[in-house]
């Protein structure tokens, strides 16, 4: 369970995916599968939005600690059998990814 005090030191990443024409529904329907894997590895999905007008899927993911802790957790997650299983048979409609670490502005 994430306590409020634990959220002070969070690394937050904004992820924007350019989605191929006709692929948004497939991505949105599949996303809970990978979100569950992220959760298993300690990540929190803060928000996820389908921007149909611009063919973008935008989501925000956080992890306790600094950027180094985030990147270490990403490496473990990327090498996990759970992630591999989530992607098995999934024809990703993501044409391009834009990733950036962001700071809270409000």
ABEGO torsion letter per residue (X at the ends): XBBAAAAABBBBBBBBBBBBBGAAAAAAAAAAAAAAAAAAAGBBBABBBBBAAAGBBBBBBBBBEBAAAAAAAAAAAAABAAAAAAABGBBBABABBBBBBBBBAX
